[in-house]
Amino acid sequence: MEQVLYFGGPILTMEEPLCAQALLTEGGTIRAVGSLTQVRAEASAGAKEVDLKGNALLPAFLDAHSHFSACANALLQLSVGEARSFRQIQEALRRYIAQRKPAPGEWVSVRDYDHNQLEEKRHIPRRLLDEAAPHNPVVVQHKSGHLGVFNTMALSLLGVTAGTPCPEGGFLEIEDGQPTGYMEENAFLEFLQKVPMPTMEDLLAAFARAQDQYASYGITAVQEGMMTSQMAELYQHLIQNRLLKLDVTGYADARDPEHVWDVLGRYAGEEEGPFRLGGYKIFLDGSPQGRTAWLKEPYENAPDGYRGYPALQESQVLDFVRRAAREGRQILAHCNGDAACRQFIDACLAVKREFPRLPELRPVMIHAQLLCPEDMEDMKACGILPSFFVAHVYHWGDTHIENLGPVRASRISPAGTALRRGVRFTFHQDSPVIAPDMLETVWCAVNRRTRDGILLGEQERIAPLEALKAVTIHAAWQYFREESLGSLAPGKRADLVFLGGNPLDCPPERIREIPVLATVKNGRLLYRKGGV
C-alpha cells in the first residue's frame, strides 16, 4: 500500500501532544505522527512526500447532526433564501416554473423562506402561491424545516379540508372555515411526507452532488437525522450499488421504526461499511425562530402567555427512551426550548433507574438551544451529550433577541457553560437548514456575533481549540467512533482535512475565511481546491 508523508505545516492532532511536525499514512490508516525525523524513520524508501507549504492538516470534520437525504432533495428544489418579500417569492416561483416547465399537476417544492427576513414579517398566503403557480401543487418549506405553506391545489391533492384533524403536537391553521395552507410541526411534517419523491434518477444524482458538497467543507462522516420508512429501500439501493462515498449514520423515526430496522437492521453497529444504523430519533418541540419551541416562560410580547408547545406527551417520551435503553440503542432527541430539554432529561432520569446502563448508550440532545445551566448536572448523570446548533447565534441571533429578550437570547447554545461544567458537546448545522460549513460554526462559537454585529452571550464564547474538538474528537465519541476517527493518531483512519490557515493562530474574527483546500477519506482524495 502507498505511504504518504505530510510535513511542512501545522498538524493539529486533537490529542496530546496537540501539534506534530509530520504525519505518515499507509493506505487508509495513519501509521505515524510526530517529529519529522521520527516519522521519516517509520516511512518506507518509496514513500510519497507532500509538503504542506504552511497549510494546516487536521482530522476530517464530522457532521454531528444533519438530514443527508434532505440535503440531496434540496438540490432539486427552488431556494428563496434571498427573498425579502412576498413579491420576490412569487417572482422566483414564476421564473422557476418558466425555466423548468413542470407538467400541469406536477409538484413544485420551494425551500428556505424565512418570515423573519420578509418585509411582511409573516407567512406567505396560499392565494399568492396560487397566482404564481396556477397549474401546480406547491409546498413552501420554512428555513427551519418545521413550518410551511401549501397552495390550494396541494391541499386538495393531500385531502386537507377544514374538517381534517390536526395531529397532536402540530398546528393546522383555519380561517373563515377554510385551511389557509399554513401548518406547523407534526401537522406540516405529516403532510410533507405525502409529497411525492423525485424520480430515482434525479435523486441519485442529487445524492452524489450532496456528498461532494459535504466533502468541500472538509466533512467525511454525515448523519441521516430522521429516517422514515420511505427511506429504507433508497438506502438499500445506495449501499448495494456502492454509491456512498461518505460515512452515513442513520436514526430511525421512533414513531414508526419497524420497516427501517427490517430493511437496514443488519447495518446496526457497522464499523467499516459506509452506512450504519445508529438508533432512534424523536422530536420534543419545534423552532425558536418559528416560535414553536417549547419554553418554560412565555415568548416576548406573546398573547395569553404563549410558550410554544410539546410535540410529545411525557408518557410517549418515556416509552421511546425506555425502548432504546431496553434494546441497547442510542436515542437522539430534538429539543430547542428549555421545557423540551427538561422533558428529555426527566425521561432519561426515570429510565436510568430501570436501565442503569443508559449513560453507556450516549443519548444525544439535538440543538439544546435553551438548555438551562441548572439542568447540566442531571444531563451528566444520564450521559446525555448536547449537540449545539451554535450557528444560530449568527443566523438568527437578532430574531432570538426579539422573540426571547436579550437575557434569554444570550444563553442560546450555552457551550461556554457546558465546558465549565464538564459537559462534553458537539456542534452541527442541521443541514439543509444551513450549509454544512464547519469553519463558520467554529467562528460562531468563538465570536458569538449576530448578523447585526451584536455580541450575544460573551460568557458562552469558547476558544478555537475547544470549538474544533466539538466537530472532530467529540463528534467521533458521539458516534462511538473515538477509536478510529476524530483525531490524528497511529492506527486511526486517514480521514484528513487540509486548511489554508491555522484556526488556532489566525485572528478569531477571520476563522470562517479559512479555505478548505482538500478532504481525504480512508487515504483517498474526495475533494481538492488546491494548495496541497
C-alpha positions in Angstrom: 0.0 0.0 0.0 1.1 3.5 -0.8 2.6 5.5 2.0 2.3 9.3 2.1 4.3 11.5 4.4 2.9 15.0 5.2 5.1 17.8 6.6 5.8 21.5 6.3 2.8 22.9 8.0 0.9 22.9 11.3 -0.5 19.4 12.0 -3.2 19.5 14.7 -3.9 16.1 16.2 -6.7 17.0 18.6 -4.9 14.8 21.1 -1.8 15.3 23.3 0.6 16.4 22.1 -1.6 18.7 20.1 1.0 19.7 17.4 3.2 17.5 15.2 5.7 18.1 12.5 4.8 15.2 10.3 2.2 12.5 9.6 2.6 9.2 7.8 -0.4 7.4 6.2 -0.4 3.9 4.7 -3.4 3.1 2.6 -6.4 4.2 4.6 -4.7 4.2 8.0 -2.4 6.6 9.9 0.9 4.9 10.6 2.9 7.5 12.5 2.6 11.1 13.9 5.4 13.1 15.5 8.6 14.9 14.6 9.8 14.8 11.0 12.8 12.8 12.0 10.8 10.2 13.8 8.1 9.9 11.1 10.7 9.7 8.3 12.3 6.8 10.1 8.9 5.0 10.0 8.4 5.5 6.3 9.5 3.1 3.6 12.0 4.1 0.9 9.3 4.7 -1.7 7.0 6.8 0.5 5.5 9.8 -1.3 6.3 13.1 0.5 3.8 16.0 0.5 5.0 19.5 1.6 2.0 21.3 3.2 3.7 24.6 2.3 2.5 26.2 5.5 -1.1 24.9 5.2 -2.8 23.2 8.2 -3.6 19.5 8.5 -6.4 18.3 10.8 -8.6 15.2 11.3 -11.5 15.5 8.9 -14.7 17.2 10.3 -17.6 15.0 11.4 -21.2 16.1 11.0 -22.9 15.6 14.4 -26.4 16.2 13.0 -28.0 16.8 9.7 -30.5 15.4 7.3 -28.5 13.9 4.4 -31.3 12.9 2.1 -33.0 16.3 2.7 -29.7 17.9 1.6 -29.8 15.9 -1.6 -33.5 16.8 -2.1 -32.8 20.4 -1.5 -30.6 20.5 -4.6 -33.8 19.6 -6.6 -35.9 22.4 -5.1 -36.2 26.1 -5.6 -34.4 28.1 -2.9 -35.9 31.5 -1.9 -33.5 32.2 0.8 -32.6 35.6 -0.6 -36.2 36.7 -0.9 -37.2 39.6 1.3 -40.9 40.0 0.4 -43.9 38.0 -0.8 -43.5 39.6 -4.3 -39.9 38.3 -4.6 -41.1 34.8 -3.6 -43.7 35.0 -6.3 -41.3 36.2 -8.9 -38.8 33.4 -8.1 -41.6 30.8 -8.3 -42.8 32.1 -11.7 -39.2 32.1 -13.1 -38.6 28.6 -11.8 -41.8 27.2 -13.4 -41.0 29.0 -16.7 -37.5 27.5 -16.8 -38.3 24.0 -15.5 -41.6 23.7 -17.3 -43.2 21.1 -14.9 -46.2 19.4 -16.3 -49.6 20.5 -15.0 -50.3 18.7 -11.7 -46.6 18.1 -11.0 -45.4 19.1 -7.6 -43.1 22.1 -7.1 -41.1 22.2 -3.9 -39.8 25.5 -2.5 -37.4 25.9 0.4 -35.5 28.4 2.6 -38.2 31.1 3.1 -37.9 32.8 6.5 -40.7 35.0 7.5 -38.4 36.8 9.9 -36.4 38.1 6.9 -39.5 39.2 4.9 -40.9 42.7 4.8 -44.3 41.4 5.8 -42.9 39.5 8.8 -45.5 36.7 8.3 -46.1 33.6 6.3 -47.0 33.9 2.6 -50.7 33.3 2.0 -51.6 30.4 -0.3 -53.5 32.7 -2.7 -50.2 34.3 -3.7 -48.8 30.8 -4.4 -51.9 30.1 -6.4 -51.3 33.2 -8.5 -47.6 32.3 -9.2 -48.3 28.6 -9.9 -51.9 28.2 -11.0 -51.4 24.7 -12.6 -49.1 23.0 -10.0 -49.3 21.9 -6.4 -46.8 23.9 -4.4 -45.2 23.4 -0.9 -43.1 26.1 0.5 -40.9 25.0 3.4 -39.6 27.3 6.1 -35.9 27.7 6.6 -36.2 25.9 10.0 -37.8 22.9 8.4 -40.6 23.0 11.0 -43.2 25.1 9.2 -44.6 25.6 5.8 -47.4 26.6 3.4 -49.3 24.5 0.8 -51.2 26.1 -2.1 -54.8 25.3 -2.9 -54.0 22.5 -5.4 -51.6 20.9 -2.9 -54.2 21.0 -0.1 -56.8 19.4 -2.5 -54.4 16.6 -3.5 -53.5 15.9 0.1 -57.1 15.8 1.1 -56.8 18.7 3.6 -60.1 20.4 4.5 -61.5 22.3 7.4 -62.5 19.0 8.9 -59.1 17.4 8.7 -57.9 16.5 12.3 -54.7 18.2 13.3 -52.0 15.8 14.6 -51.1 16.2 18.2 -48.0 18.4 18.6 -48.8 20.4 15.5 -50.9 23.3 14.2 -53.1 23.4 11.0 -54.4 27.0 10.5 -58.1 27.5 9.7 -59.5 30.9 8.9 -63.1 31.7 7.8 -63.9 28.0 7.9 -61.1 27.0 5.4 -57.5 25.9 5.8 -55.1 28.7 5.0 -52.3 26.3 3.8 -50.1 27.2 6.8 -49.0 24.4 9.1 -46.6 23.8 11.9 -44.6 20.9 13.3 -46.3 17.5 13.3 -49.1 18.7 11.1 -46.7 20.1 8.5 -44.3 17.2 8.7 -47.1 14.6 8.3 -48.4 16.1 5.1 -44.9 16.9 3.8 -44.1 13.2 3.9 -47.0 12.6 1.5 -45.5 14.8 -1.2 -44.2 12.5 -4.0 -40.5 12.0 -4.1 -38.3 12.9 -7.1 -37.5 10.2 -9.7 -34.8 7.8 -8.6 -32.5 9.0 -11.4 -32.8 12.6 -10.2 -32.4 11.7 -6.6 -29.3 9.6 -7.1 -27.6 12.4 -9.0 -28.6 14.8 -6.1 -27.1 12.4 -3.6 -23.8 12.4 -5.5 -23.8 16.2 -5.5 -24.7 16.4 -1.8 -21.7 14.2 -0.9 -19.4 16.5 -2.9 -20.9 19.5 -1.1 -20.1 18.0 2.4 -16.6 17.0 1.3 -16.0 20.6 0.1 -16.4 21.6 3.7 -13.9 19.0 5.0 -16.5 16.5 6.2 -16.2 12.7 5.8 -19.0 11.5 8.0 -22.6 12.7 7.9 -25.9 11.9 9.5 -29.4 10.9 8.3 -31.1 12.5 11.3 -34.6 11.2 10.8 -35.1 8.1 8.7 -38.7 7.5 7.8 -39.9 4.2 6.4 -39.9 5.6 2.8 -36.1 5.9 3.0 -35.3 2.3 3.7 -35.3 1.0 0.2 -33.5 4.1 -1.1 -30.6 3.5 1.3 -30.6 -0.2 0.5 -30.0 0.9 -3.1 -27.3 3.3 -2.2 -25.5 0.7 -0.1 -25.8 -2.2 -2.6 -24.6 -0.1 -5.5 -21.7 1.4 -3.6 -22.9 5.0 -4.1 -22.0 6.3 -0.7 -18.6 8.0 -0.6 -19.0 9.3 2.9 -19.8 7.5 6.1 -23.5 7.9 6.9 -25.2 7.1 10.3 -29.0 6.9 10.2 -31.5 7.2 13.0 -35.0 5.7 12.5 -38.1 7.7 13.3 -39.0 6.2 16.7 -42.8 6.6 15.9 -42.6 4.1 13.1 -39.2 2.3 13.0 -40.0 -1.3 12.2 -39.6 -1.1 8.4 -36.3 0.8 8.6 -34.9 -1.8 11.0 -36.3 -4.7 9.0 -34.5 -3.5 5.8 -31.4 -1.9 7.3 -31.0 -3.6 10.7 -28.1 -5.7 9.5 -26.0 -2.4 9.5 -26.6 -1.6 13.1 -23.2 -1.2 14.8 -21.4 -1.4 11.4 -17.8 -0.3 11.8 -16.2 -0.5 8.3 -19.1 0.0 5.8 -20.3 3.4 4.6 -23.6 3.1 6.4 -24.6 2.2 9.9 -28.0 2.4 11.7 -27.4 4.2 14.9 -30.7 4.1 16.8 -33.8 6.2 17.1 -34.8 9.9 16.7 -37.6 11.8 18.4 -38.9 15.4 18.2 -39.9 17.1 21.5 -40.6 20.6 20.2 -40.1 23.0 17.4 -38.2 26.0 16.3 -37.3 29.1 18.4 -37.1 31.4 15.3 -40.5 30.0 14.3 -41.8 30.5 17.9 -42.8 26.8 18.2 -40.0 25.7 20.5 -41.5 24.8 23.9 -40.4 27.3 26.7 -40.7 27.4 30.4 -41.5 31.1 30.2 -43.6 32.9 27.5 -42.1 34.4 24.3 -41.7 38.2 24.3 -44.9 40.0 23.7 -46.8 36.7 23.4 -50.6 36.8 23.6 -52.0 34.8 26.6 -48.6 33.7 27.8 -47.8 31.6 24.7 -44.8 29.4 25.3 -44.8 27.2 22.3 -45.9 23.6 22.8 -44.6 20.0 23.1 -44.5 17.6 20.2 -44.9 14.5 22.5 -46.5 13.8 25.9 -44.4 12.7 28.8 -45.6 9.2 28.6 -44.6 9.0 24.9 -41.1 10.3 25.6 -40.7 7.8 28.4 -41.8 4.9 26.2 -39.3 5.9 23.4 -36.4 6.3 25.8 -37.2 3.1 27.6 -37.4 1.2 24.2 -34.0 2.5 23.2 -32.5 1.5 26.6 -34.1 -1.9 26.6 -32.7 -2.6 23.1 -29.3 -1.1 23.8 -29.6 1.6 21.1 -28.7 5.3 21.1 -31.5 7.8 21.0 -31.4 11.4 19.6 -34.0 13.9 20.9 -34.7 17.2 19.1 -35.0 19.8 22.0 -34.8 23.5 21.4 -36.8 25.1 24.3 -35.8 24.8 27.9 -39.1 23.0 28.7 -38.4 20.4 26.0 -34.8 20.0 27.2 -36.1 19.3 30.7 -38.7 16.8 29.4 -36.0 14.7 27.8 -33.7 14.9 30.9 -36.6 13.8 33.2 -37.4 10.9 30.9 -33.8 9.8 30.9 -33.5 10.1 34.7 -36.6 7.9 35.1 -35.4 5.3 32.6 -31.9 5.2 34.1 -33.4 3.9 37.3 -34.8 1.0 35.4 -31.8 0.6 33.0 -28.6 1.8 34.7 -26.6 1.3 31.5 -28.4 4.2 29.8 -25.4 6.6 30.1 -23.3 4.0 28.1 -25.7 4.4 25.2 -24.8 8.1 24.9 -28.2 9.8 24.4 -27.9 13.0 22.4 -29.9 16.2 22.9 -30.1 17.8 19.4 -29.9 21.6 19.3 -30.3 22.2 23.1 -30.7 25.9 22.3 -32.1 27.0 25.6 -30.6 24.3 27.9 -30.5 25.6 31.4 -27.3 25.6 33.4 -29.0 24.0 36.4 -30.0 21.0 34.2 -26.5 20.1 33.2 -25.6 18.0 36.3 -28.7 15.8 35.6 -27.5 15.6 32.0 -24.1 14.3 33.1 -25.8 11.7 35.3 -27.7 10.3 32.4 -24.8 10.6 30.0 -26.7 13.0 27.7 -24.5 14.8 25.2 -25.8 18.1 23.9 -25.1 18.8 20.2 -25.5 22.6 19.8 -26.6 24.4 16.7 -24.3 27.2 17.7 -24.5 29.0 14.3 -28.0 30.1 15.4 -26.1 33.0 17.1 -25.2 34.4 13.7 -28.1 33.3 11.5 -31.0 34.0 13.9 -29.4 35.7 16.9 -31.2 39.0 16.2 -34.5 37.2 15.8 -33.9 35.4 19.2 -33.4 38.8 20.8 -36.9 39.8 19.6 -38.5 36.5 20.5 -36.8 35.8 23.8 -35.4 39.1 25.0 -31.7 39.9 25.4 -31.1 37.8 28.5 -32.5 34.6 27.3 -31.2 35.1 23.8 -27.7 35.5 25.2 -27.9 32.0 26.7 -28.7 30.1 23.4 -26.2 27.3 22.6 -24.5 27.5 26.0 -21.2 25.9 25.0 -19.2 28.0 27.5 -21.3 26.9 30.4 -21.1 23.3 29.3 -17.4 23.5 29.0 -17.0 25.0 32.5 -19.3 22.3 34.0 -17.5 19.4 32.3 -20.3 18.5 29.8 -18.9 17.1 26.6 -20.7 18.6 23.5 -20.6 18.7 19.7 -21.7 21.2 17.0 -23.8 20.8 13.9 -25.5 22.8 11.2 -28.8 20.8 10.8 -28.2 20.9 7.1 -30.0 21.7 4.8 -31.2 24.3 7.3 -27.8 26.0 6.6 -24.8 24.8 4.7 -22.6 22.3 6.5 -19.9 24.9 6.9 -17.8 23.7 9.9 -15.4 26.6 10.0 -18.3 29.1 10.1 -19.7 27.1 13.0 -16.3 27.3 14.8 -16.2 31.0 14.1 -19.7 31.4 15.6 -18.7 29.5 18.8 -15.6 31.6 19.2 -17.0 35.1 18.4 -20.8 34.8 19.0 -21.7 37.7 16.8 -25.2 38.2 15.2 -25.8 39.3 11.7 -26.2 42.8 13.1 -22.9 42.6 14.8 -24.2 42.2 18.4 -22.1 40.2 20.8 -24.6 37.7 22.0 -23.6 35.9 25.2 -20.0 36.7 25.8 -20.0 34.2 28.7 -20.7 31.4 26.2 -17.7 32.1 23.9 -15.1 29.3 23.8 -11.5 29.0 22.5 -10.9 27.9 18.9 -9.4 24.6 20.1 -12.5 23.7 22.1 -14.7 24.5 19.1 -12.6 22.3 16.8 -12.8 19.4 19.3 -16.6 19.7 19.0 -16.5 18.9 15.3 -13.8 16.3 15.5 -12.9 14.2 18.6 -16.1 14.8 20.5 -18.2 14.1 17.4 -16.4 10.8 17.0 -17.3 10.0 20.6 -20.9 10.8 19.9 -20.9 8.2 17.2 -19.0 5.6 19.3 -16.1 6.0 16.7 -13.4 7.5 19.0 -11.1 4.6 18.4 -11.0 5.2 14.7 -12.0 8.8 13.9 -11.7 12.4 15.2 -8.0 12.7 15.9 -4.7 12.0 14.3 -3.1 9.0 15.9 -1.4 5.8 14.8 -4.0 3.2 13.9 -6.8 5.6 13.2 -8.3 6.2 9.8 -6.6 8.5 7.4 -9.6 10.9 7.2 -8.0 14.3 6.8 -8.8 17.9 6.1 -6.3 20.4 4.7 -6.9 24.1 5.5 -5.4 27.2 4.0 -4.7 28.6 7.5 -4.4 27.5 11.1 -7.6 28.2 13.1 -5.5 28.4 16.3 -3.2 31.1 15.0 -5.3 33.4 12.9 -7.4 36.3 14.3 -10.6 34.8 15.7 -12.8 37.0 13.6 -11.2 35.6 10.4 -11.6 31.9 11.1 -14.6 31.5 8.8 -12.5 32.9 5.9 -10.0 30.0 6.1 -10.5 27.9 2.9 -10.8 24.1 2.9 -8.1 23.0 0.4 -8.7 19.3 0.3 -10.5 16.4 2.0 -9.2 12.8 2.3 -11.2 9.8 3.4 -9.5 6.4 4.0 -6.4 7.8 2.4 -8.3 8.7 -0.8 -8.8 12.2 -2.1 -12.5 13.2 -2.0 -12.2 17.0 -2.7 -9.4 19.3 -3.8 -9.4 23.0 -4.2 -5.7 23.5 -4.4 -2.6 24.2 -2.4 -1.7 20.7 -1.4 
